[in-house]
Amino acid sequence: MSPLDEDARPVLVVGLGLAGALMTLALQRRGRTVVVADDGGAVTSRAAAGLVSPINGPRLSRPPRTSEWLAAATALYTDAEARLGERLWYPGPIRRLFRDADQARRWEERRAEPARAVNMGPAEPPGRHPQGLDPHGSGPILGGGRLDVAGLLAAVARERAAAGRLREAVDPGQLEPTPDGVRLGGEDYAAAILCQGWSGAAGPWLAGLPLEPLAGESLGLRLSAGAPAEPLHGAGWLVATGPDSARLGATHHRAVGGEPTAAGREELLAALPGLWSGSSEVVAHFAGTRVAVRDRAPVAGPHPRWPRLAILNGLGGKGALWGPWCAEAVAENLLDGAAVPAEIDPGRFGTVTCA
Ligand SMILES: Cc1cc2nc3c(=O)[nH]c(=O)nc-3n(C[C@H](O)[C@H](O)[C@H](O)COP(=O)(O)OP(=O)(O)OC[C@H]3O[C@@H](n4cnc5c(N)ncnc54)[C@H](O)[C@@H]3O)c2cc1C
C-alpha cells in the first residue's frame, strides 16, 4: 500500500480546465477528497468541441494506444454523468467527408488494416450527408463521440463549490512540495496536481519542458436548417450542440492565442459551405491556446524531483480523447505508486526544473 492510500489529507488540483476536471474525477473515483483552485479562465477548454475521434489527420492515423484511450474516456465520462447527474457524453459516429476520390480510396486502404477497421466503417457513396454535401462520399469514424466540455467544467465547479472545496486561483510559486505532501500557506495537502494549460508553461514547475503554443479558434453558430445529427469532419468540423446550434472549428496556428480574431472568423466561415448549407448566424466566438509537446505526447505524472507534485498538461488537440487515460495514470501513480507510462512521464526530457 502506498503512503498516499493512508493519507486522509485532501489533494489540490490547480486549474479547472478539461485537465483539472478529469483529474478531479479520477481522484474522486478513488475516494479522494479534492480541492480545486479555479481562476475562472479555461478559455482553451471552452473553445473545444469535445470531439473524441480515434481516427485523425489526412493520413487517417490511429496511434497504438487508441483502444486504451477510448476505454478510459468512456469509463470516466460515464462515471462523471452518474456522479454529477448530467448528460455530458454523446457517443456516436463522426462522419468524415471525402475531399476527392483519392481520399475515398485511401479510406478503404487504411480500413483494410485490422487495428483501424475497428474505428472505420465502410466508405459510403454520396448521399449520406443530409444536404448532399458529400460528392465524393464519406466514411463513419466509430467508437468516439462528443464530450460537452463546458457542461463538464460547470458541473465539476458546482459540485466542488457545494462541498465547500472550490477555491480561487493559487500562486504556484507559493506551493511548497515536501517528500510527503505539498504545503500552501498554512494548508497541508497530500499532493497537488498542476493542470494549468498554457499558463503553466510560464510558471516555475514546468520550466524546461519543451511546450509549444498552438492557437485555435471556433465559432458557435445558430443554423436555420437545424444542426447535423452526426458531427461532420471535412475541411473543418461542424458539431451539433443543440437542435439548431453547432460549433464550427477549428483553426491552428503556431502562436499564443486566446483572443478571437477577424482572420480566424473568416477562415472558419470559409469552411462552412463545404460542411452545411442554409443561413447561419454567429452567436459566439472562442479562442484558446492548446499546449503541444515537442514529441507530441502529453505530460502526465509526477514532477521528477517531487513525487507528491504532479503535472497534467500538454493535451494538445486531443484532450477529450487521451486526457482521461492520462488522468487515470496520474491518479494511479499518486495512490498506488504505479509508474506512469514512459511516453507521458514529465521526467522523460530530463529538463524539468523547479522554483
Ligand atoms: C479551437 C479549439 C478546438 C478544440 N477542439 C477540441 C476537440 O474537439 N477535442 C479535443 O479533445 N480537444 C480539443 N481542443 C483541445 C482542448 O481544448 C485541450 O486539449 C484542453 O482543453 C486543454 O485543457 P487544459 O485543462 O490542459 O487547459 P486549459 O483549458 O487552458 O485550462 C487550464 C486552466 O487552469 C487555469 N489556471 C492556470 N493557472 C492557475 C492557477 N495558478 N490557479 C488557478 N487556475 C489556474 C487556467 O486559467 C485555465 O482555466 C481544442 C482546442 C481549441 C483551441
The ligand as an SDF file (V2000), in Angstrom:
LIG
                    3D

 53 58  0  0  0  0  0  0  0  0999 V2000
  -10.4570   25.8380  -31.0580 C   0  0  0  0  0  0  0  0  0  0  0  0
  -10.1340   24.5890  -30.3030 C   0  0  0  0  0  0  0  0  0  0  0  0
  -10.8640   23.4470  -30.5380 C   0  0  0  0  0  0  0  0  0  0  0  0
  -10.5560   22.2620  -29.8430 C   0  0  0  0  0  0  0  0  0  0  0  0
  -11.3150   21.1510  -30.0820 N   0  0  0  0  0  0  0  0  0  0  0  0
  -11.0380   20.0180  -29.4020 C   0  0  0  0  0  0  0  0  0  0  0  0
  -11.8360   18.8620  -29.5960 C   0  0  0  0  0  0  0  0  0  0  0  0
  -12.8100   18.8640  -30.3440 O   0  0  0  0  0  0  0  0  0  0  0  0
  -11.4830   17.7260  -28.9120 N   0  0  0  0  0  0  0  0  0  0  0  0
  -10.4220   17.7080  -28.0380 C   0  0  0  0  0  0  0  0  0  0  0  0
  -10.1530   16.6640  -27.4450 O   0  0  0  0  0  0  0  0  0  0  0  0
   -9.6740   18.8000  -27.8210 N   0  0  0  0  0  0  0  0  0  0  0  0
   -9.9500   19.9410  -28.4810 C   0  0  0  0  0  0  0  0  0  0  0  0
   -9.1880   21.0550  -28.2520 N   0  0  0  0  0  0  0  0  0  0  0  0
   -8.0740   20.9460  -27.3080 C   0  0  0  0  0  0  0  0  0  0  0  0
   -8.5710   21.0580  -25.8680 C   0  0  0  0  0  0  0  0  0  0  0  0
   -9.2430   22.2710  -25.7330 O   0  0  0  0  0  0  0  0  0  0  0  0
   -7.3800   20.9730  -24.9040 C   0  0  0  0  0  0  0  0  0  0  0  0
   -6.7220   19.7460  -25.0470 O   0  0  0  0  0  0  0  0  0  0  0  0
   -7.8280   21.0920  -23.4480 C   0  0  0  0  0  0  0  0  0  0  0  0
   -8.8920   21.9780  -23.3110 O   0  0  0  0  0  0  0  0  0  0  0  0
   -6.6900   21.5160  -22.5630 C   0  0  0  0  0  0  0  0  0  0  0  0
   -7.1900   21.6260  -21.2550 O   0  0  0  0  0  0  0  0  0  0  0  0
   -6.2980   22.1440  -20.0460 P   0  0  0  0  0  0  0  0  0  0  0  0
   -7.1180   21.9630  -18.8340 O   0  0  0  0  0  0  0  0  0  0  0  0
   -4.9570   21.4930  -20.1170 O   0  0  0  0  0  0  0  0  0  0  0  0
   -6.0400   23.6890  -20.3510 O   0  0  0  0  0  0  0  0  0  0  0  0
   -6.9740   24.9870  -20.1530 P   0  0  0  0  0  0  0  0  0  0  0  0
   -8.2900   24.8360  -20.8040 O   0  0  0  0  0  0  0  0  0  0  0  0
   -6.1290   26.1260  -20.5920 O   0  0  0  0  0  0  0  0  0  0  0  0
   -7.2490   25.0480  -18.6110 O   0  0  0  0  0  0  0  0  0  0  0  0
   -6.2640   25.3830  -17.6590 C   0  0  0  0  0  0  0  0  0  0  0  0
   -6.9330   26.1720  -16.5630 C   0  0  0  0  0  0  0  0  0  0  0  0
   -6.0570   26.3620  -15.4560 O   0  0  0  0  0  0  0  0  0  0  0  0
   -6.2180   27.6870  -15.0150 C   0  0  0  0  0  0  0  0  0  0  0  0
   -5.0730   28.0670  -14.1990 N   0  0  0  0  0  0  0  0  0  0  0  0
   -3.7960   28.2540  -14.5840 C   0  0  0  0  0  0  0  0  0  0  0  0
   -3.0350   28.6000  -13.5330 N   0  0  0  0  0  0  0  0  0  0  0  0
   -3.8680   28.6300  -12.4520 C   0  0  0  0  0  0  0  0  0  0  0  0
   -3.6760   28.9390  -11.0820 C   0  0  0  0  0  0  0  0  0  0  0  0
   -2.4700   29.2900  -10.6360 N   0  0  0  0  0  0  0  0  0  0  0  0
   -4.7360   28.8760  -10.2330 N   0  0  0  0  0  0  0  0  0  0  0  0
   -5.9650   28.5220  -10.7020 C   0  0  0  0  0  0  0  0  0  0  0  0
   -6.2020   28.2290  -12.0090 N   0  0  0  0  0  0  0  0  0  0  0  0
   -5.1570   28.2920  -12.8630 C   0  0  0  0  0  0  0  0  0  0  0  0
   -6.3430   28.4490  -16.3320 C   0  0  0  0  0  0  0  0  0  0  0  0
   -6.8270   29.7550  -16.1620 O   0  0  0  0  0  0  0  0  0  0  0  0
   -7.3450   27.5650  -17.0180 C   0  0  0  0  0  0  0  0  0  0  0  0
   -8.6350   27.8400  -16.5340 O   0  0  0  0  0  0  0  0  0  0  0  0
   -9.4860   22.2420  -28.9200 C   0  0  0  0  0  0  0  0  0  0  0  0
   -8.7610   23.4050  -28.6670 C   0  0  0  0  0  0  0  0  0  0  0  0
   -9.0840   24.5760  -29.3340 C   0  0  0  0  0  0  0  0  0  0  0  0
   -8.2950   25.8200  -29.0440 C   0  0  0  0  0  0  0  0  0  0  0  0
  1  2  1  0
  2  3  1  0
  2 52  2  0
  3  4  2  0
  4  5  1  0
  4 50  1  0
  5  6  2  0
  6  7  1  0
  6 13  1  0
  7  8  2  0
  7  9  1  0
  9 10  1  0
 10 11  2  0
 10 12  1  0
 12 13  2  0
 13 14  1  0
 14 15  1  0
 14 50  1  0
 15 16  1  0
 16 17  1  0
 16 18  1  0
 18 19  1  0
 18 20  1  0
 20 21  1  0
 20 22  1  0
 22 23  1  0
 23 24  1  0
 24 25  2  0
 24 26  1  0
 24 27  1  0
 27 28  1  0
 28 29  2  0
 28 30  1  0
 28 31  1  0
 31 32  1  0
 32 33  1  0
 33 34  1  0
 33 48  1  0
 34 35  1  0
 35 36  1  0
 35 46  1  0
 36 37  1  0
 36 45  1  0
 37 38  2  0
 38 39  1  0
 39 40  1  0
 39 45  2  0
 40 41  1  0
 40 42  2  0
 42 43  1  0
 43 44  2  0
 44 45  1  0
 46 47  1  0
 46 48  1  0
 48 49  1  0
 50 51  2  0
 51 52  1  0
 52 53  1  0
M  END
$$$$
